[in-house]
Amino acid sequence: MLRFSANLSMLYPEHDFLERFNAAARDGFTGVEYVGPYAEAPETIVERLKSNNLTQVLFNLPAGDWAAGERGIGALPDRVAEFQQGIGEAIRYATALGCAQVNCLAGIPKAVSAEAAEDTLVANLAYAAPRLADAGIKLLVEPINPFDIPGFFVSGPTQAIRILDRVGHDNVFLQYDFYHVQRVQGELVATFKALLPRIAHVQIADNPGRNEPGTGEINYPFIFAELERLGYDGWVGAEYKPKAGTSDGLGWLRDYRG
């Protein structure tokens, strides 16, 4: 049976960050993920995880100034020192929280060539991968469609795999978000199946609207069945904008679990 995690950066918007852990557990999620834990002390988050019997599934490497619109720094040539410093901070939090994987957001390079941005990202991933491996933490890379985040450097699975191949380390994996893949190319299950050995984490939302499964065109009952049939053993992250209240929109999860 699939394991589902709640993305607390998007779900339960009526609650503050720490209360979202409690809400996710009440609704039957067994794992959580979010943009980053860095605004809270590790022990504060650990207490929320333990008291709710939740697994910390994923968070991002330090991603720059999120409030100002930055969406990662992995491909930004002038932020390499900051990126490298962030690896140590991510390891510190992941170790404390028992988190086995972290995601690298490439960011939105400006006034730099695509070649320079890719070279920077490859070098940063090559720096991070062995250090995270030594700490027992997987490094992920997420493609994000260019409609939701214009200018985001890694926009699709083909580009992401090319970058991972250039890095050439066995501790760099793909984060596969069905919503983002639908927006750039479709062929969701066929692409997932072809890339399965490279995929460490899955995320879901429906299209259009990036709302909960069952509100759009993506056939999630079929996808969930295929994930099980193909033997996917990672987590499935619910990363969407609730159309109504989060709890009211969890029919998809209740239907899956019967």
Secondary structure, DSSP 8 states (H G I E B T S, - for coil): --EEEEETTTS-TTS-HHHHHHHHHHTT--EEEES--TTS-HHHHHHHHHHTT-EEEEEES--S-GGGT--B-TT-GGGHHHHHHHHHHHHHHHHHHT--EEEE-B----SS-HHHHHHHHHHHHHHHHHHHHHTT-EEEE----TTTSTT-S--SHHHHHHHHHHH--TTEEEEEEHHHHHHHT--HHHHHHHHGGGEEEEEE--TTTS--TTSSS--HHHHHHHHHHTT--SEEEE----SS-TGGGTHHHHHHH-
